[in-house]
Amino acid sequence: MRRWHGVTALAALGVVVLAGCGTPAGTDGDLTDDWRPVGKVEQFTPKVGDCHLTAEPSSYLTSYQPVECSRAHLVETIHLGAFTGALAERPTPPPVGSAAIRPAFAECDAKATAFVGGDWRGARLSVQVVPPSPGGWTGGSRWYRCDLFELDTVDGGTFRDHPNDHAIQHTGSLRDALKRPSPLAFGCLTEDKWGNFQQVGCATAHQYEYVGAWTVPDGRYADAGRRDESIHAGCRTLVARYAKVPVDRMLRYRTGTSYQLPSEEAWARGDRGVRCFYWSSGKKITRSIKGGGTKALPVT
């Protein structure tokens, strides 16, 4: 009985449905020809020049809330690059910290130097590559952001187990920040009682001076600190170039050196640049060694 009633009800429903399928007067029967065309779906792309309140290593649309750079912020997007070739064919974005992302870091490194108008490693600055989120990658995004940010402090001449990598709030754009004297630039330095560098004028008594960055060979971060002698040798050549003295067997008797490895986080981002410093071996000096020749760096 139930089955029979069901068939009868279905038949009745079919009659009702068929009765409703006629074309009303004044219509053409095409339900879609008067619809407004659906707009083209556009992929999310960040903008160069945007500043951000967070320093996330991946860019999610849900958290993309840029602010004017005149406001306090943590990072500034200085360049947009694109993953190409085999990298672009990956099913997922290159993981932060992987070898696959290092070519992108190399581009961001160069763009940061051009953006600030000088060697960004010669200042309290750092750079990171920010790929799209996994969802954005699946949707076709192949860009990456080059973000620049200010560091709180940079640890001093004594080698530290965990160099600082903390982004701090900055107000204003960093564009051309190193084309003029800047409180961000290292210049001449002394150490405080905690071993952190304190920037001072070169006419003020100090023991350190930034001379440039030396690229350490690729490898594991744990092994980088074991290259102590080769890093000091590389830094000595930078001191010689900076002070304009010969690179010869007497160079080690003219200068002491100190260096700062990238932080472990920066190493994972692709940074292999070691910050090198002239060190006076503890003697307080009150002048810059830049271009001073053998008079500034006598054999001792």
Backbone torsions as a table, in degrees:
resi	resn	phi	psi	omega
1	MET	NA	-44.6	179.8
2	ARG	-63.2	-41.1	-179.3
3	ARG	-63.7	-41.9	-179.0
4	TRP	-63.9	-44.5	178.3
5	HIS	-60.3	-36.4	179.5
6	GLY	-62.8	-42.4	179.9
7	VAL	-65.1	-41.0	179.8
8	THR	-63.8	-42.1	179.2
9	ALA	-64.4	-39.6	-179.9
10	LEU	-65.3	-39.8	178.7
11	ALA	-63.4	-41.4	178.8
12	ALA	-63.3	-40.1	178.9
13	LEU	-63.4	-38.1	179.0
14	GLY	-62.2	-36.4	178.3
15	VAL	-64.4	-43.3	-179.6
16	VAL	-63.4	-44.5	-178.5
17	VAL	-63.6	-44.6	-179.2
18	LEU	-64.9	-34.6	179.3
19	ALA	-65.7	-27.0	-178.9
20	GLY	-87.6	1.9	-175.1
21	CYS	-91.8	1.0	178.0
22	GLY	-70.9	158.3	-179.3
23	THR	-89.9	117.8	179.1
24	PRO	-62.9	155.5	178.6
25	ALA	-61.1	140.1	176.6
26	GLY	85.4	5.7	178.2
27	THR	-121.7	160.1	-177.9
28	ASP	-103.9	-1.1	177.3
29	GLY	84.3	-5.8	178.1
30	ASP	-96.9	112.3	-174.2
31	LEU	-78.7	-12.6	-171.3
32	THR	-113.4	-13.1	-171.7
33	ASP	-70.4	-17.4	179.3
34	ASP	-100.5	3.8	178.9
35	TRP	-73.8	144.7	175.3
36	ARG	-70.4	135.0	-178.4
37	PRO	-58.9	141.0	177.0
38	VAL	-72.7	131.6	-179.2
39	GLY	-64.4	153.2	178.6
40	LYS	-66.6	132.6	178.8
41	VAL	-73.0	125.0	-179.4
42	GLU	-108.8	137.4	178.6
43	GLN	-76.0	146.8	176.1
44	PHE	-70.5	129.9	176.0
45	THR	-134.1	124.9	178.1
46	PRO	-68.3	169.9	-176.4
47	LYS	-116.7	138.5	171.2
48	VAL	-66.3	136.7	-179.5
49	GLY	97.9	-10.1	175.8
50	ASP	-74.9	144.2	173.6
51	CYS	-114.1	154.8	-169.4
52	HIS	-135.2	149.6	-179.3
53	LEU	-86.5	-12.1	178.3
54	THR	-123.4	156.3	-179.0
55	ALA	-115.9	47.9	-177.6
56	GLU	-67.4	143.2	-179.4
57	PRO	-78.1	-11.9	174.8
58	SER	-128.1	150.1	-174.6
59	SER	-102.9	110.6	177.1
60	TYR	-104.7	136.2	179.4
61	LEU	-59.1	-37.6	-176.5
62	THR	-64.5	-25.5	-178.9
63	SER	-108.2	8.6	-178.5
64	TYR	-83.3	97.5	-178.2
65	GLN	-132.4	75.7	-176.8
66	PRO	-65.6	155.2	177.4
67	VAL	-128.8	163.6	174.4
68	GLU	-62.9	138.6	-178.5
69	CYS	-67.5	-14.7	176.1
70	SER	-72.1	-13.6	175.1
71	ARG	-92.0	159.9	175.8
72	ALA	-62.3	134.1	-177.8
73	HIS	-152.2	173.2	-179.3
74	LEU	-103.0	-41.6	-177.4
75	VAL	-133.5	157.2	178.0
76	GLU	-128.0	129.3	177.7
77	THR	-82.5	117.5	-173.6
78	ILE	-106.6	-13.0	-177.5
79	HIS	-163.4	149.3	170.7
80	LEU	-117.4	120.8	175.5
81	GLY	-106.6	-179.3	-179.3
82	ALA	-136.6	133.8	171.4
83	PHE	-75.6	132.5	-177.9
84	THR	-132.2	175.8	174.9
85	GLY	61.9	-139.3	-177.2
86	ALA	-62.6	-33.0	179.2
87	LEU	-62.8	-38.5	-179.0
88	ALA	-70.2	-18.9	-179.7
89	GLU	-87.3	-5.0	179.7
90	ARG	-61.2	149.6	176.7
91	PRO	-75.8	-17.7	179.9
92	THR	-135.3	158.6	178.3
93	PRO	-64.8	150.8	176.7
94	PRO	-57.0	128.7	-178.6
95	PRO	-64.8	140.7	173.7
96	VAL	-61.1	129.7	-178.2
97	GLY	96.5	-3.6	-179.0
98	SER	-92.4	161.1	177.3
99	ALA	-62.8	-27.3	-177.0
100	ALA	-64.0	-23.5	-175.3
101	ILE	-94.0	-7.1	-175.0
102	ARG	-65.2	-38.4	175.2
103	PRO	-58.4	-35.7	177.2
104	ALA	-66.0	-38.9	178.4
105	PHE	-63.7	-39.3	179.5
106	ALA	-59.0	-39.7	177.5
107	GLU	-67.8	-43.3	179.1
108	CYS	-63.0	-37.1	177.6
109	ASP	-57.0	-51.8	-179.2
110	ALA	-65.8	-40.4	-179.9
111	LYS	-65.3	-35.1	179.5
112	ALA	-66.7	-41.6	177.9
113	THR	-60.3	-45.0	178.8
114	ALA	-65.8	-37.2	-176.0
115	PHE	-66.6	-44.9	-177.0
116	VAL	-87.0	-11.4	177.4
117	GLY	80.1	28.7	179.8
118	GLY	175.3	-178.8	-179.4
119	ASP	-69.1	106.4	-175.9
120	TRP	-65.7	-24.3	177.2
121	ARG	-72.5	-12.9	175.4
122	GLY	-85.0	16.9	-178.9
123	ALA	-146.4	171.2	178.0
124	ARG	-78.8	68.4	-177.2
125	LEU	-136.1	157.0	173.0
126	SER	-148.0	164.9	-172.9
127	VAL	-129.6	144.8	173.4
128	GLN	-140.9	151.4	173.4
129	VAL	-94.7	132.0	-179.2
130	VAL	-121.7	101.3	178.1
131	PRO	-79.5	167.7	176.4
132	PRO	-69.0	163.6	176.9
133	SER	-67.8	161.8	175.8
134	PRO	-54.6	-39.4	178.3
135	GLY	-65.4	-41.3	177.7
136	GLY	-64.5	-38.3	178.3
137	TRP	-63.5	-44.6	178.0
138	THR	-60.3	-33.8	178.6
139	GLY	-78.0	-2.2	175.1
140	GLY	111.3	-2.9	-179.4
141	SER	-70.4	131.6	178.4
142	ARG	-129.7	15.8	178.6
143	TRP	-83.4	165.7	165.8
144	TYR	-142.5	145.6	177.5
145	ARG	-89.0	142.9	166.4
146	CYS	-104.1	111.9	-177.8
147	ASP	-109.1	142.0	-179.4
148	LEU	-119.7	139.8	178.9
149	PHE	-147.5	159.2	-179.5
150	GLU	-90.1	139.8	175.9
151	LEU	-94.0	150.1	178.2
152	ASP	-65.0	-60.4	177.1
153	THR	-141.2	165.7	169.2
154	VAL	-121.7	126.6	-175.4
155	ASP	-56.7	152.7	-172.9
156	GLY	-78.1	-161.2	-172.7
157	GLY	-67.2	-23.8	176.7
158	THR	-74.9	127.6	-177.1
159	PHE	-61.9	133.5	-178.0
160	ARG	-112.9	147.7	-179.0
161	ASP	-69.0	-29.7	-177.5
162	HIS	-139.8	85.4	-180.0
163	PRO	-57.3	151.4	-176.6
164	ASN	-67.4	139.0	176.4
165	ASP	-139.8	30.8	-174.2
166	HIS	-91.6	118.9	174.5
167	ALA	-71.4	138.1	176.5
168	ILE	-121.4	164.1	-177.7
169	GLN	-66.7	139.3	178.6
170	HIS	-132.0	144.6	177.7
171	THR	-115.9	126.6	-177.5
172	GLY	97.7	158.9	178.3
173	SER	-74.4	151.6	176.1
174	LEU	-90.9	3.8	179.0
175	ARG	-58.4	129.4	178.7
176	ASP	61.2	20.5	-175.7
177	ALA	-62.5	-27.2	-177.7
178	LEU	-104.0	10.5	174.8
179	LYS	-79.6	-9.9	-179.4
180	ARG	-136.8	164.9	176.5
181	PRO	-53.5	132.0	-173.5
182	SER	-137.2	140.4	174.6
183	PRO	-66.6	-11.9	177.1
184	LEU	-78.9	-29.0	-174.5
185	ALA	-72.4	141.9	-178.0
186	PHE	-67.6	-58.4	-175.8
187	GLY	59.4	-126.2	178.7
188	CYS	-98.2	146.8	-171.7
189	LEU	-144.5	158.3	168.7
190	THR	-131.6	170.5	179.1
191	GLU	-105.5	142.2	172.2
192	ASP	-86.5	-178.7	-174.3
193	LYS	-69.4	-13.2	177.0
194	TRP	-95.3	0.7	179.3
195	GLY	86.0	11.9	176.6
196	ASN	-92.1	146.5	177.8
197	PHE	-69.5	141.1	171.6
198	GLN	-120.9	121.4	-179.3
199	GLN	-75.5	133.8	179.2
200	VAL	-137.5	160.7	172.2
201	GLY	-66.0	148.1	-175.9
202	CYS	-68.0	-15.7	175.1
203	ALA	-81.8	-8.5	175.7
204	THR	-91.0	144.2	-178.5
205	ALA	-54.1	129.3	-178.1
206	HIS	-153.6	172.2	-179.6
207	GLN	-126.4	-10.0	-175.0
208	TYR	-129.9	154.7	172.2
209	GLU	-151.1	133.0	179.6
210	TYR	-70.8	134.8	-177.2
211	VAL	-123.2	-10.1	179.6
212	GLY	144.1	-178.3	-178.3
213	ALA	-117.7	137.4	177.7
214	TRP	-114.6	136.0	-177.0
215	THR	-88.6	119.9	179.2
216	VAL	-83.3	143.8	178.3
217	PRO	-58.1	150.9	-179.3
218	ASP	-66.6	158.1	-179.3
219	GLY	156.3	-165.6	178.9
220	ARG	-75.7	145.9	179.2
221	TYR	-61.4	-37.0	-179.0
222	ALA	-61.9	-25.3	-178.6
223	ASP	-88.4	-17.6	-174.6
224	ALA	-61.2	-42.3	-178.9
225	GLY	-69.4	-12.7	178.7
226	ARG	-85.7	-3.8	179.0
227	ARG	-91.8	33.0	-170.9
228	ASP	-52.1	-51.2	-175.5
229	GLU	-65.9	-42.1	-179.5
230	SER	-68.5	-33.8	177.4
231	ILE	-67.7	-44.4	177.5
232	HIS	-60.9	-39.7	178.5
233	ALA	-63.2	-42.6	177.3
234	GLY	-63.4	-40.7	178.9
235	CYS	-66.9	-34.7	178.1
236	ARG	-62.1	-38.1	178.2
237	THR	-65.0	-33.4	176.9
238	LEU	-70.1	-37.5	175.2
239	VAL	-61.0	-45.0	-179.1
240	ALA	-60.6	-44.1	179.5
241	ARG	-64.7	-40.3	-177.5
242	TYR	-68.8	-42.6	-176.8
243	ALA	-90.2	-11.9	-178.4
244	LYS	65.5	58.9	171.9
245	VAL	-124.5	160.1	-177.6
246	PRO	-66.2	146.4	171.0
247	VAL	-92.4	93.8	-177.2
248	ASP	-143.1	-172.2	-175.8
249	ARG	-68.5	-14.8	179.5
250	MET	-88.8	-7.4	-174.3
251	LEU	-59.3	-39.7	-178.3
252	ARG	-65.4	-17.5	178.2
253	TYR	-92.7	-4.6	178.3
254	ARG	-95.8	-27.1	-170.7
255	THR	-145.7	145.2	164.1
256	GLY	-94.9	161.8	178.7
257	THR	-136.6	154.5	172.4
258	SER	-139.2	158.1	-178.8
259	TYR	-146.7	161.9	177.8
260	GLN	-130.4	114.2	174.5
261	LEU	-67.6	156.2	168.3
262	PRO	-60.0	155.1	173.5
263	SER	-65.1	164.2	177.9
264	GLU	-61.5	-36.1	178.2
265	GLU	-66.8	-42.4	178.8
266	ALA	-66.2	-37.7	176.7
267	TRP	-59.9	-44.3	178.5
268	ALA	-62.3	-32.4	178.7
269	ARG	-73.9	-14.1	179.3
270	GLY	117.6	-1.7	-177.4
271	ASP	-74.9	122.4	176.4
272	ARG	-119.8	15.2	-177.5
273	GLY	-88.1	119.0	177.7
274	VAL	-92.7	126.5	176.2
275	ARG	-76.8	125.5	-177.4
276	CYS	-110.0	141.7	-178.2
277	PHE	-133.2	137.2	165.7
278	TYR	-67.1	139.1	176.6
279	TRP	-127.7	130.3	-175.9
280	SER	-81.3	8.4	-177.0
281	SER	63.2	26.9	175.2
282	GLY	103.8	-20.0	179.5
283	LYS	-71.1	136.5	177.3
284	LYS	-81.9	126.5	177.7
285	ILE	-120.4	160.6	-174.6
286	THR	-129.8	34.7	177.5
287	ARG	-153.0	160.8	174.4
288	SER	-81.7	148.2	175.8
289	ILE	-89.7	-3.7	-174.7
290	LYS	-59.1	121.1	178.5
291	GLY	66.9	10.7	-174.8
292	GLY	-78.1	-11.9	177.7
293	GLY	64.4	-158.6	-176.5
294	THR	-69.0	-18.9	176.5
295	LYS	-68.3	-39.3	178.7
296	ALA	-76.4	-29.4	-178.6
297	LEU	-127.9	73.1	177.7
298	PRO	-72.5	158.8	174.2
299	VAL	-71.2	129.4	179.8
300	THR	-127.2	NA	NA
